[in-house]
């Protein structure tokens, strides 16, 4: 089966002081670490091979999950010597892999079925698939339209819709070759490299529930 990589090495600066002594993926939602919730959801979807990219306070994560025996799965660790961004640790995978990798930020909770995402990736013969999420921004003021100093109209409290990065990806194994060993690089920068080398990059619109737990307000909201 395909493997899932959970990016669990960040320092969680937006969640301080909660992350001063606890890595963000180990913060609890409803009494259970976020990363454990992500793992269990993936297992229910039929996945059993995982990589955890770790760095900050990594021993807490490694001691808790160990090799995955408690869950009946295999967990290996991509241990960064230095912060490698959201993609650099992929270069540390030493196993021979012949199927696309699912890469997930470990502060994302979603109802997305990863099997559906994989099917989309394969049907579109994509080198990389990015999940997008619709995000609306409301401006609480009237917005002028003008041509220089000439007034043309006003939009009263408009709402703008954007497609944002949902922090979930599928990448073919060829993408791994575009990352230097232990190179600090973000996933968006890797995607740019794929695009520049004429790789096929497609966007998967995410309609399922999706929550980014990176902020203190959102974290507390999920624990209400």
C-alpha positions in Angstrom: 0.0 0.0 0.0 0.9 3.7 -0.2 2.8 5.2 2.7 1.8 8.4 4.5 4.3 10.9 5.8 3.2 13.1 8.7 5.2 16.3 9.0 5.7 16.5 12.8 8.9 18.4 13.2 7.7 22.0 13.6 8.2 24.1 16.8 4.5 25.2 16.9 5.5 28.9 17.6 1.9 30.0 17.1 0.8 27.8 20.0 3.3 28.9 22.6 3.4 28.5 25.6 1.6 25.2 25.1 4.4 23.9 22.9 7.3 25.0 25.0 7.5 21.5 26.6 5.3 19.6 24.2 5.6 19.2 20.4 2.5 20.5 18.6 1.5 17.1 17.2 1.3 15.7 20.8 -1.1 18.4 22.0 -4.3 16.7 22.9 -7.8 17.1 21.3 -10.4 15.5 23.4 -7.8 13.8 25.6 -5.9 12.3 22.6 -2.8 13.6 20.8 -3.5 15.2 17.4 -1.0 12.9 15.7 -2.7 9.8 17.2 -6.0 11.0 15.8 -4.4 11.4 12.4 -2.8 8.0 12.6 -6.0 6.2 13.7 -8.1 7.9 10.9 -5.5 6.7 8.4 -5.5 3.2 9.7 -9.3 3.0 9.4 -8.9 4.0 5.7 -6.6 1.0 5.2 -3.1 2.5 5.5 -0.5 0.7 7.6 2.9 2.1 6.6 3.9 5.5 8.0 6.8 7.9 8.3 6.9 10.6 11.0 9.2 13.5 10.2 10.4 14.7 13.6 12.8 17.3 15.0 11.6 19.5 17.8 11.2 17.5 21.1 11.2 14.4 18.9 11.8 11.9 21.7 8.3 12.6 23.1 6.8 11.5 19.7 9.1 8.5 19.3 8.7 7.3 22.8 4.9 7.5 22.5 4.4 5.8 19.1 7.6 3.7 18.9 7.4 1.4 15.9 3.7 1.4 15.7 3.2 -2.0 17.3 0.4 -0.8 19.6 -1.7 0.1 16.5 -0.6 -2.9 14.4 1.2 -0.7 11.8 4.8 0.2 10.9 6.1 3.6 11.8 9.5 4.8 10.8 11.1 8.2 11.7 12.7 10.7 9.5 14.8 12.5 12.1 16.1 15.8 10.9 19.5 17.0 12.0 18.3 20.6 11.4 14.8 22.0 10.5 14.2 20.8 6.9 10.9 22.6 6.2 7.8 20.8 5.1 9.5 18.7 2.4 13.3 18.4 3.1 12.8 15.3 5.3 11.5 13.3 2.3 15.1 13.0 1.2 15.7 10.9 4.3 13.5 8.1 3.2 15.9 5.2 2.5 13.3 2.5 1.7 12.7 1.6 -1.9 9.3 3.0 -2.6 7.4 2.6 -5.9 4.1 4.2 -5.1 3.1 7.8 -4.6 3.5 9.2 -1.1 0.8 11.1 0.8 2.3 14.0 2.8 0.2 15.6 5.5 0.9 18.4 7.9 0.4 17.1 11.4 -1.8 20.0 12.6 -4.6 19.3 10.1 -7.8 17.5 11.0 -10.0 16.6 8.1 -12.7 14.2 6.9 -10.9 13.7 3.6 -10.6 10.0 2.5 -7.0 9.6 1.4 -8.0 6.8 -0.9 -10.2 9.2 -2.8 -7.3 11.6 -3.1 -4.9 8.9 -4.3 -7.4 7.8 -7.0 -7.7 11.4 -8.2 -3.9 11.7 -8.3 -3.5 8.5 -10.3 -6.4 9.1 -12.7 -4.9 12.5 -13.6 -1.4 11.0 -14.1 -0.1 13.7 -11.8 3.5 14.2 -10.6 2.1 16.1 -7.6 -1.4 16.8 -6.3 -2.1 19.7 -3.9 -5.3 19.9 -1.8 -7.0 23.2 -1.8 -9.6 24.7 0.5 -12.0 27.5 -0.2 -11.4 30.4 2.2 -13.5 33.6 2.2 -12.4 37.0 3.5 -15.0 39.6 4.3 -14.0 43.3 4.2 -16.1 45.2 6.8 -15.9 48.4 4.8 -17.0 49.9 1.5 -14.3 49.3 -1.1 -13.8 52.0 -3.7 -13.3 51.3 -7.4 -11.5 54.2 -9.1 -9.4 55.1 -12.2 -6.8 57.3 -10.7 -8.7 60.0 -8.9 -11.9 59.3 -10.8 -14.5 57.5 -8.7 -16.2 54.6 -10.5 -18.2 52.8 -7.8 -18.2 51.3 -4.4 -18.6 47.7 -3.3 -20.2 47.7 0.2 -18.6 45.1 2.5 -17.5 42.7 -0.2 -16.4 39.1 0.3 -13.5 37.6 -1.6 -13.0 33.8 -2.1 -9.5 32.3 -2.3 -8.2 28.7 -2.8 -5.7 28.2 0.0 -3.2 25.4 0.6 -4.8 22.7 2.8 -1.4 21.2 3.8 -2.1 17.8 2.2 -0.2 16.5 -0.8 0.4 13.4 -3.0 3.8 13.2 -4.7 5.3 10.7 -7.0 8.6 9.1 -6.1 10.3 11.1 -8.8 9.7 14.2 -6.8 12.0 12.9 -4.0 14.9 13.2 -6.5 14.3 17.0 -6.7 15.3 17.4 -3.0 18.9 17.4 -1.9 19.8 15.2 1.1 18.8 16.9 4.3 18.0 20.1 2.3 15.9 22.6 4.1 13.0 23.2 1.7 9.2 23.8 1.9 6.7 21.7 0.0 5.5 24.7 -2.1 9.1 25.2 -3.3 9.4 21.5 -4.2 6.1 21.8 -6.2 7.6 24.8 -8.0 10.6 22.6 -9.0 8.3 20.0 -10.3 6.4 22.6 -12.3 9.6 24.1 -13.7 10.7 20.6 -14.9 7.4 20.2 -16.8 5.9 17.9 -14.2 2.1 17.7 -14.1 0.7 19.4 -10.9 -3.0 19.3 -10.2 -5.2 20.7 -7.5 -7.7 18.6 -5.6 -10.6 20.8 -4.2 -11.3 19.8 -0.6 -15.0 19.9 0.3 -14.8 17.8 3.5 -14.5 19.4 6.9 -11.0 20.8 7.5 -9.4 22.4 10.5 -6.0 23.9 10.9 -5.0 23.6 14.6 -2.0 25.9 14.2 -3.5 28.8 16.2 -4.3 28.9 19.9 -7.9 30.1 19.2 -8.6 27.1 16.9 -6.9 24.7 19.3 -9.1 25.8 22.2 -12.2 25.8 20.0 -11.6 22.1 19.2 -11.3 21.3 22.9 -14.5 23.1 23.9 
